[in-house]
Amino acid sequence: MTVTTQIREPGVIEGDRYRDVLGRFCTGVAVLTSTTADDTPVGLAVGSFTSVSLDPPLVAAFVSHTSTTFPHIAETGRFCANVLGHHQVDTCRRFSRSGGDKFDGVDWQTSEYGTPWVSDAMAWIDAEIDSVQRLGDHDLVVGRVVGLAVHDADHPPLVFYRSGFHALREQ
């Protein structure tokens, strides 16, 4: 077994090393969606989405400061976290791009909370934005859950690991 370490002063970790080490942690993939004031759907892919609290029900995501989409989501005060399945790699790539109509060619419907639900996602979590806190080069977006739904199809989840998409299979 080979172990390599990098000991540095706080804040002096190289970006490539950081990505390599943290890339060994699997993350699920979600698309945060909402609509603008004129009902245009907007969305972005996130690899850092998590449950925060059961009581009250809270979820969180990290969104880059460079996102041009998140300001539109923040303006509405609500979002849906569409939990993607492995069959939706192309959908994830579409929502990972900057600019353009990310919903072009994507089947979706409007939830009772007014957010776009990406069709055939594994789950949908509707939330009202509770807080946004700037942390480093990202914003921590905390949402209070107002609605939940699960798709009854049996798809493996989409996971991101070591800079690539993978399917998680049950043993």
C-alpha positions, 0 to 999 in steps of 0.5 A: 500500500502506498500512501502519499500525503501533503502537509501544508499551511492552511489555505495552501493546498494545491487545487489538483491535489484537492480535486484528486483526494476529494474526488474519491468521495462518491456524490449523488447528482441532482439538478436544481430547478426553478422558474423565472418571473416569466415562467421560463424554466432554469436549472443547474447540476450540483454534485454537493446536495445533502439532507441537513435536518429531519426536524425541521426538514432541511436540505442543502446544496453548494452552488458556485459563485460563477453560476449565472443560473443560481441568481434566477433560482434565488430570485424565486425563493424556491427550487426542486432538487431532481435526484438523477438516475444513471440513465440521465447522464446526458441530462446531467451534462446538459444542466452542467453547461453554462448558458443556453436553454438547458431544458431544450429536449428535456421532458419535464412538468411543473410541480404543485409548488411551481418548480420544474420536475425533470421527468423520470428523475429518481426523486423530487424534493421541493424546497423554499430557500431558507438561507444562503451563506457564502463559503469560499468560492461557493454558496451554501444554499439551505432549503426548507422542504415543502414537498417530496416525491419518489419515482417508482421506476427501478433505476440505479442512482447516478453517482459522481466518482473520480471525475466520472459518472457511475451507476451504483448497483445493489449487491 
